[in-house]
Amino acid sequence: MVLGRNGCLISNLAAKLAFFPPRPSTYQLKKEENGKFVLVSSSINQEDSSMDVRQLKTKRGKKIVAMYLRNPYARLTLLYSHGNAADLGQLYDLFVQLKLNLRVNLMGYDYSGYGASTGKPSEHDTYADIEAVYECLQTEYGVSQEDLILYGQSVGSGPTLHLAAKLPRLRGVVLHSAILSGLRVLCQLKVTLCFDIYKNINKIKKVKCPVLVIHGTEDDVVNWFHGNGLWQLSREPYEPLWIKGGGHCNLELYPDYIRHLYGFIQEMEKMTTETRLKKIRQTLRLPKTNPNSSSKAAATNKCYCSCSIRCCCCWPKCLSCSCPSCSCPDCSCPDCSCLSCSRIRKCCFKLFCC
């Protein structure tokens, strides 16, 4: 009981240190007579016809503010989860520059308790926040996960990796000054404690798309070893960008930042589903089996892969398995690395998947 109380206290302390919404908000949310929302701020161009403002309700009952910037030449969409001590009013100029320079559509949002979003910020609220934004992108703008890149800055890496671990056909992920976990920002830990927040060190292993890591070598808020650790744990790491002398909040000022990020976006544009499937098949780690194992598996309806737990996605047949991430070619559940899924509804029961 004492350990539980101490764990709760430490978890609450980590949560308090994680969230610093600007007070007061740098903008106001206004609803016009036609029902549309606008952001009122001296830093936001009210005449920007490419901008849509939405108020979204999350599954936890909060109402969050989201900003969508449209680029007519874009092929991909960037979903940006911002860092601490910032809201949409402060980020508008950056979003416009990214939209133009990267040639993408961009969706940014304020977490619960940030800006004009209701409620108080918490780890699980940020998860619900990004899920609501993703659902809006799907239903209102027709954005599929194949055409989506998730971008997480600092604490925004938490909701980013939470969603990325659930989307097997995601195009790419960018981690900017990201954290391994909440408690690891406060102290160096070799194990993940149950009451830690934003356990990115575990979730990064479930991300099945290319991951670009950007981190400053002189970051005195989130040490560089966080970014390096996430890059090394990525299943498909893209060439990282270590900005020499860069801190925690100034990486956008370095020319290499936009140059490297633009190169990543171009690579993601060129990558097709067919290309990704080919790459996955080439990198599959086939287990050593005897010649009769396939026929034996078929006869007994049992999966003879290296799984310690039989999973529905590869039963009764599988090409290979490298658990904890099953490599079945006919599954798209969060724990399988295949892109072409024809049985997603049958494969997503957590009780049966690896």
Sequence and secondary structure as in RCSB ss.txt:
>XXXX:A:sequence
MVLGRNGCLISNLAAKLAFFPPRPSTYQLKKEENGKFVLVSSSINQEDSSMDVRQLKTKRGKKIVAMYLRNPYAR
LTLLYSHGNAADLGQLYDLFVQLKLNLRVNLMGYDYSGYGASTGKPSEHDTYADIEAVYECLQTEYGVSQEDLIL
YGQSVGSGPTLHLAAKLPRLRGVVLHSAILSGLRVLCQLKVTLCFDIYKNINKIKKVKCPVLVIHGTEDDVVNWF
HGNGLWQLSREPYEPLWIKGGGHCNLELYPDYIRHLYGFIQEMEKMTTETRLKKIRQTLRLPKTNPNSSSKAAAT
NKCYCSCSIRCCCCWPKCLSCSCPSCSCPDCSCPDCSCLSCSRIRKCCFKLFCC
>XXXX:A:secstr
 HHHHHHHHHHHHHHHHH    SS SSEEEE TTS EEEE TTS TT TTEEEEEEE TTS EEEEEEE  TT S
SEEEEE  SS  HHHHHHHHHHHHHHHT EEEEE  TTSTT  S   HHHHHHHHHHHHHHHHHHH   GGGEEE
EEEGGGHHHHHHHHTT TT  EEEEES  S HHHHHS  SS  TT S  HHHHGGG  S EEEEEETT SSS HH
HHHHHHHH SSB   EEETT  SS GGGSHHHHHHHHHHHHHHHH  HHHHHHHHHHT       TTHHHHHHHH
T   SS SS  GGGSS  S EETTEE  TT  STTB  S  S HHHH  TTT  
